[in-house]
Amino acid sequence: MMRKLLLLAGCWLLANAVHAAEAGKIIFVAGAAKVASNAAVLNAPVNEGEMLSTGADGYIYIKTIDDGLFILRPNTQARIASYHIDSVNPANTRIKLELISGVARSQSGQAVKLARQNFRFNTPVAAIGVRGTDFTVSTDNETSRVTVLSGGITMSGFANGCRPEGTGPCEGAMARELSAAQKGQLLQLQRGQAAPQLLQGNTTLAPDLVAPPRSDEPGKPASGTASAPTEPSLDLKKDQNLQQEKANQKAIAQQPSTTKPSVPDVVVTPPEVIISDPVVPVQPVVPPKEVSWGRYTAIADQPATSGLSKAGAERLGMTEDFVLFRSRTGSTLATPVQGSAAFALASGEAYIRNIDGTGKAAATLQNGVLAFDFGNSSFSTQFDLLTQNAETYKMASAGRVTSDGLFSSQTANIKTNNMSVTGALNDLTSASYIFQGTPDSKHVVNGVTNWKK
């Protein structure tokens, strides 16, 4: 029995050791700072799940394994809960950061940019997702605030299906977005609030004013007047070398001496080592492949808006009047492996004609719904089509969605379907599709729709 217990305990320890994979490495540390119960040390690894903490003068800069940044400023507690990267299939990547209290900055690495839908930054009251982003958060147990340096974020409270244990952004009706273009603004969420509030960032509660960055924080000049006891150089690697040299000199000076030197000590200053490469290179953000469409036919007095081909783009499909493209360059979308998303109709253009080809006229679209079930790799959509003769037709379709965001109608005959659809998701925030169908036995309709979350 004892042997079995020891074996089980060994297996448990091994499983936890395997699970606690290295998430990053400390590239700068100053003041009081700890990783778990140990003092934070330059170049030491940081593993998944380890508690990170800083004192009143403490800073930790962590370079993640995908070249991102996780920075803790003074009086902060945080952890890298998980940092699992699948470079072959980014849809399997899972990254979660947790800020328990204090101020922290997150700069997305390459894996996050390829799988933004699987990144989560939790505080005690909020879930934050990214669009390939650099942002700063301050929090206590009741209130969280976030500002954006580049890109954009979405912020939501833990309600209506959004849970701390979840992955990826929570994008329900109560979620709010903030981008770097909204200069001087921040999002604030207090415990019990239904949705975050948009505030002006010049409040003293803004993260960069609660705990100002050091002057050497990569890509972020100091915004406060307070400085560290010893002002660092602007070159992070050079600053680290100076810190190490000072530590060595201090250790030598503290060693006991048994003989008095007969000549004065001579301090030899080592030659300055200039390192031109930055510690954390700025990675270019690759925009997603762009989805676009056009009408390649002239209708009445309206000229065509597109040809059947487009430079730098692949044609996804075409109807009687419309064509849909997606650019060949850009990052490829990776849809979630589970969960769902719903979109509202933002705009559309459609034409209805008689079955014999006569009487083509514009039609109006309204009451649109586009929904995805990523776990089942499926979608469904419907809208009302209104003619100039005040006739209303219900149009509907369903089909499959692929891992790169393309979707189309199923070939199987579904009784509720009366149109075929070809479309594409764009960064999980918008979508477009072209359609063609027969609302009744006398008419044919085709058009294009654009959708937003």
C-alpha positions in Angstrom: 0.0 0.0 0.0 2.8 2.4 1.0 4.6 1.6 -2.3 1.4 2.6 -4.3 1.1 5.8 -2.4 4.7 6.7 -3.0 4.2 5.9 -6.7 1.1 8.0 -6.9 2.9 10.9 -5.2 5.8 10.6 -7.6 3.4 10.6 -10.6 1.7 13.7 -9.2 4.9 15.6 -8.7 6.1 14.6 -12.2 2.8 15.7 -13.7 3.0 19.1 -12.0 6.7 19.5 -13.0 5.7 18.8 -16.6 2.8 21.2 -16.4 4.8 24.0 -14.9 6.6 24.8 -18.1 9.0 27.7 -18.6 6.9 30.8 -19.6 9.7 33.3 -19.9 13.0 34.7 -18.5 13.8 37.7 -16.3 15.7 40.3 -18.3 15.7 43.0 -15.7 15.1 43.2 -11.9 15.4 46.1 -9.5 14.5 46.6 -5.8 12.5 44.1 -3.8 11.1 41.4 -6.2 10.3 37.7 -5.8 9.5 34.7 -7.9 7.5 32.3 -5.6 9.4 32.5 -2.3 12.8 33.3 -3.9 14.4 36.6 -4.7 14.1 37.4 -8.4 17.4 37.0 -10.2 18.5 38.3 -13.6 18.3 35.7 -16.4 16.3 33.2 -14.1 13.4 31.4 -15.8 9.8 32.0 -14.8 7.5 29.0 -14.9 3.8 28.8 -15.3 1.9 29.3 -12.1 4.7 30.9 -10.1 3.6 33.9 -8.0 5.5 37.1 -9.0 5.6 40.0 -6.5 7.4 43.3 -6.1 7.9 45.6 -3.1 7.6 49.4 -2.9 10.7 49.8 -5.1 10.5 46.6 -7.1 10.4 46.0 -10.8 10.5 42.8 -12.9 10.8 42.7 -16.7 10.0 39.2 -18.1 10.6 38.3 -21.7 8.1 35.6 -22.6 9.1 32.6 -24.7 7.5 34.1 -27.8 9.4 37.4 -27.4 6.6 39.3 -25.6 6.9 41.3 -22.5 5.3 41.0 -19.0 6.3 43.9 -16.7 5.5 44.3 -13.0 5.9 47.7 -11.4 6.1 48.3 -7.6 3.6 46.8 -5.1 2.4 44.2 -7.6 1.3 40.6 -7.4 0.8 38.6 -10.6 1.4 35.2 -12.2 1.7 33.7 -15.7 -1.0 31.1 -15.2 -0.4 29.3 -18.5 1.8 29.8 -21.5 1.3 26.8 -23.9 2.3 27.5 -27.5 1.5 25.3 -30.4 3.6 26.7 -33.3 2.2 24.1 -35.8 -1.4 24.7 -35.0 -1.9 28.1 -33.3 -5.5 27.3 -32.6 -4.2 25.1 -29.7 -2.2 27.9 -28.1 -3.4 28.8 -24.6 -2.0 31.9 -22.8 -3.4 33.4 -19.6 -1.9 36.1 -17.4 -3.3 37.1 -14.0 -2.8 40.4 -12.2 -3.9 40.1 -8.6 -3.0 43.6 -7.4 -0.8 46.5 -8.5 0.2 47.6 -12.0 1.5 45.4 -14.9 2.1 45.9 -18.6 1.6 43.2 -21.3 3.1 43.4 -24.8 1.9 40.6 -27.1 4.5 38.1 -28.4 4.3 36.3 -31.7 2.2 33.4 -30.4 -0.4 35.8 -29.0 -0.6 37.6 -32.3 -1.3 34.3 -34.1 -3.9 33.2 -31.6 -5.4 36.3 -30.1 -8.7 34.4 -29.5 -6.9 32.2 -27.0 -5.2 35.0 -24.9 -6.7 36.1 -21.6 -5.5 38.7 -19.0 -7.5 38.3 -15.8 -7.9 40.7 -12.8 -10.0 40.0 -9.8 -13.0 41.7 -11.5 -12.3 41.7 -15.3 -11.3 39.6 -18.3 -9.2 41.4 -21.0 -8.6 40.1 -24.5 -6.3 41.6 -27.2 -6.0 42.5 -30.9 -2.2 42.1 -30.9 -1.6 44.7 -28.3 0.6 46.6 -25.8 -1.5 47.7 -22.7 -1.1 48.5 -19.0 -3.5 47.5 -16.2 -3.9 48.6 -12.6 -6.1 46.7 -10.2 -7.1 46.0 -6.6 -9.8 43.6 -5.5 -12.6 45.9 -6.4 -11.6 48.0 -9.5 -9.5 47.5 -12.6 -8.3 50.1 -15.1 -6.6 49.7 -18.4 -4.9 51.9 -21.0 -3.6 50.9 -24.4 -0.3 51.8 -25.9 -0.8 50.1 -29.2 -3.4 47.9 -30.8 -6.7 47.4 -29.0 -8.3 45.4 -26.1 -11.7 44.2 -25.1 -12.7 44.3 -21.4 -15.6 42.5 -19.7 -16.8 41.7 -16.2 -17.3 38.2 -14.9 -21.0 37.8 -15.8 -23.3 36.5 -18.5 -21.1 33.5 -19.3 -17.8 35.2 -18.9 -15.8 33.3 -16.2 -12.3 33.6 -14.7 -11.5 30.0 -15.7 -12.3 30.7 -19.4 -9.9 31.3 -22.2 -9.8 34.1 -24.8 -11.7 37.4 -24.7 -15.3 37.7 -23.4 -17.2 39.5 -26.2 -20.8 39.7 -25.0 -23.1 42.6 -25.0 -21.5 44.1 -21.9 -17.9 44.0 -23.3 -16.3 47.2 -24.2 -13.3 47.9 -26.5 -10.5 50.4 -26.3 -7.8 51.2 -28.9 -4.6 53.1 -28.9 -6.3 55.6 -31.2 -8.5 56.7 -28.2 -5.6 58.8 -26.8 -6.1 60.0 -23.2 -8.8 57.5 -22.4 -9.0 54.4 -20.2 -11.6 51.7 -19.4 -12.6 51.2 -15.8 -14.6 48.3 -14.3 -15.8 48.1 -10.7 -17.0 45.0 -9.0 -20.8 44.7 -9.6 -20.9 46.9 -12.7 -22.6 45.5 -15.8 -20.1 47.0 -18.2 -16.8 48.9 -18.1 -16.9 52.7 -18.2 -14.9 54.8 -20.7 -13.0 57.6 -18.8 -10.5 60.3 -19.5 -7.0 59.0 -18.8 -5.7 62.2 -17.1 -7.1 61.0 -13.8 -4.5 60.3 -11.0 -5.9 56.7 -11.0 -4.5 55.9 -14.5 -2.1 52.9 -14.4 1.0 55.0 -15.5 0.3 57.5 -12.7 -0.4 54.9 -10.0 3.0 53.3 -10.7 5.1 55.2 -13.3 7.4 53.2 -15.6 11.1 53.5 -15.2 12.9 55.4 -17.9 14.4 52.2 -19.3 11.1 50.4 -19.7 11.2 49.3 -23.3 9.0 51.4 -25.6 7.7 53.4 -22.7 9.3 56.7 -21.5 8.8 57.5 -17.9 5.6 59.5 -17.3 6.2 60.3 -13.6 8.9 62.3 -11.8 9.9 59.6 -9.4 13.1 57.7 -10.4 15.0 54.7 -9.1 17.8 55.3 -6.7 20.3 54.8 -9.5 19.3 56.1 -12.9 19.7 53.3 -15.5 21.1 53.8 -19.0 18.7 53.8 -21.9 20.4 50.6 -23.2 18.8 47.8 -21.2 21.6 45.3 -21.8 24.2 47.9 -20.9 22.3 48.7 -17.7 22.2 45.0 -16.8 26.0 44.7 -17.3 26.5 47.8 -15.1 24.3 46.2 -12.4 26.3 43.0 -12.5 29.6 44.9 -12.4 28.5 46.9 -9.4 27.4 43.7 -7.6 30.8 42.1 -8.3 32.6 45.1 -6.9 30.4 45.2 -3.8 31.1 41.5 -3.1 34.9 42.1 -3.4 34.8 45.1 -1.2 33.0 43.1 1.5 35.6 40.3 1.6 37.7 40.4 4.9 41.3 41.5 4.4 44.2 40.1 6.5 47.0 42.3 5.2 47.2 46.0 4.6 48.2 46.8 1.0 51.5 48.6 0.7 50.3 50.7 -2.3 47.0 52.4 -3.0 44.3 50.3 -4.6 44.0 50.9 -8.3 40.5 50.6 -9.8 40.6 49.3 -13.3 37.5 50.3 -15.3 36.6 47.6 -17.8 36.1 48.8 -21.4 32.5 49.7 -22.2 30.7 46.9 -24.1 28.2 48.4 -26.6 25.4 46.0 -27.6 23.4 47.3 -30.5 20.7 44.7 -30.5 17.8 45.6 -28.2 16.8 43.1 -25.5 13.2 43.0 -26.7 13.0 43.6 -30.4 9.8 45.3 -31.6 8.0 42.7 -33.7 6.0 44.1 -36.6 2.2 43.4 -36.3 1.0 41.6 -39.3 -2.5 42.7 -40.2 -5.0 39.9 -41.0 -5.9 39.0 -44.5 -8.4 41.6 -45.8 -11.9 40.5 -47.0 -13.4 42.7 -49.7 -16.2 42.5 -52.3 -17.5 44.2 -55.4 -20.3 44.2 -58.0 -18.9 43.3 -61.3 -22.1 44.0 -63.3 -23.7 47.4 -64.2 -27.3 47.7 -63.0 -29.6 50.5 -64.4 -27.6 53.7 -64.1 -25.1 52.2 -61.6 -21.7 51.2 -63.1 -19.8 48.1 -62.0 -17.6 48.6 -58.9 -15.2 45.6 -59.4 -13.8 43.2 -61.9 -13.8 39.4 -61.6 -10.2 39.5 -60.3 -8.3 41.7 -57.9 -4.5 42.2 -57.7 -3.0 40.5 -54.7 -6.2 38.7 -53.7 -7.8 35.3 -54.3 -11.4 35.1 -55.4 -13.5 33.2 -52.8 -16.7 33.1 -54.8 -19.2 34.9 -57.0 -22.9 35.3 -57.6 -24.9 36.7 -60.5 -23.7 40.2 -59.7 -21.2 40.1 -56.8 -17.7 38.8 -56.2 -15.9 38.2 -52.9 -12.1 38.4 -52.4 -9.5 37.8 -49.6 -6.0 39.2 -49.8 -3.2 36.7 -50.3 -0.9 38.5 -47.8 -1.4 39.0 -44.1 -1.8 36.8 -41.1 -4.2 33.8 -41.4 -7.1 33.8 -39.0 -7.3 30.8 -36.6 -10.8 30.2 -35.4 -11.4 29.0 -31.9 -11.7 25.3 -31.3 -14.8 25.8 -29.1 -17.3 28.5 -28.2 -19.7 30.5 -30.3 -20.0 34.0 -31.8 -22.9 36.1 -33.1 -22.9 39.0 -35.5 -25.4 41.7 -36.4 -26.1 42.9 -39.9 -24.2 46.1 -40.6 -24.9 46.7 -44.3 -25.9 45.0 -47.4 -26.8 45.3 -51.1 -29.2 43.0 -53.0 -31.2 42.7 -56.2 -34.2 40.6 -57.0 -35.4 39.6 -60.5 -38.0 37.4 -62.2 -37.1 33.8 -62.9 -36.9 34.7 -66.6 -34.3 37.4 -66.0 -36.6 40.4 -66.3 -37.5 43.1 -63.8 -34.3 43.3 -61.8 -34.7 45.8 -58.9 -33.0 46.7 -55.7 -34.1 45.1 -52.4 -33.6 45.9 -48.8 -32.2 43.6 -46.0 -33.0 43.8 -42.4 -33.3 41.7 -39.1 -30.1 39.8 -39.9 -28.4 37.2 -37.8 -25.1 35.4 -38.4 -24.1 32.8 -35.8 -21.1 30.5 -35.5 -20.7 27.3 -33.4 -16.9 26.8 -33.5 -17.1 23.5 -31.6 -19.2 22.0 -34.4 -17.4 24.0 -37.2 -20.8 25.3 -38.3 -22.7 28.5 -39.0 -26.3 29.6 -39.6 -27.7 32.9 -41.0 -31.0 34.5 -41.9 -32.5 37.9 -42.7 -35.6 39.5 -44.1 -35.6 40.6 -47.8 -38.0 43.5 -48.6 -38.9 44.3 -52.2 -40.0 47.6 -53.7 -43.4 46.1 -54.0 -43.6 45.7 -50.2 -43.1 42.0 -50.3 -41.1 40.3 -47.5 -39.2 37.1 -47.9 -37.4 35.1 -45.2 -33.9 34.1 -46.4 -31.9 31.5 -44.6 -28.8 29.3 -44.9 -26.4 27.1 -42.9 -23.2 25.3 -43.5 -19.6 24.7 -42.4 -16.8 27.1 -41.2 -13.2 26.1 -41.7 -10.3 26.7 -39.2 -9.1 29.7 -41.3 -12.5 31.5 -41.1 -14.0 30.6 -44.5 -17.6 29.5 -44.5 -20.1 28.2 -47.1 -23.4 26.5 -47.4 -23.7 22.8 -47.1 -24.3 20.8 -50.3 -27.0 18.7 -48.6 -30.5 19.8 -49.1 -31.8 21.5 -45.9 -35.5 22.4 -46.0 -35.1 25.7 -44.2 -32.4 26.9 -46.6 -33.4 28.9 -49.7 -30.0 30.5 -50.6 -26.3 29.6 -51.0 -23.7 31.5 -49.1 -19.9 32.0 -49.5 -18.1 34.2 -46.9 -15.2 34.8 -44.6 -14.5 36.0 -41.1 -12.1 38.9 -40.5 -10.2 38.9 -37.2 -13.3 37.5 -35.3 -14.9 40.9 -35.2 -16.5 41.2 -38.6 -17.5 39.0 -41.5 -18.8 39.3 -45.1 -20.6 36.9 -47.4 -22.2 36.9 -50.8 -25.5 35.0 -51.4 -27.8 33.8 -54.1 -31.2 32.1 -53.7 -34.8 31.7 -54.7 -37.2 33.2 -52.2 -40.1 31.6 -54.1 -40.7 29.8 -57.4 -40.9 33.1 -59.4 -37.9 35.0 -58.3 -34.1 34.9 -57.9 -32.2 37.2 -55.5 -28.4 37.8 -55.0 -26.4 40.2 -53.0 -23.7 40.8 -50.3 -23.9 41.3 -46.6 -21.4 42.8 -44.0 -21.6 41.9 -40.3 -20.2 43.3 -37.1 -20.1 42.0 -33.5 
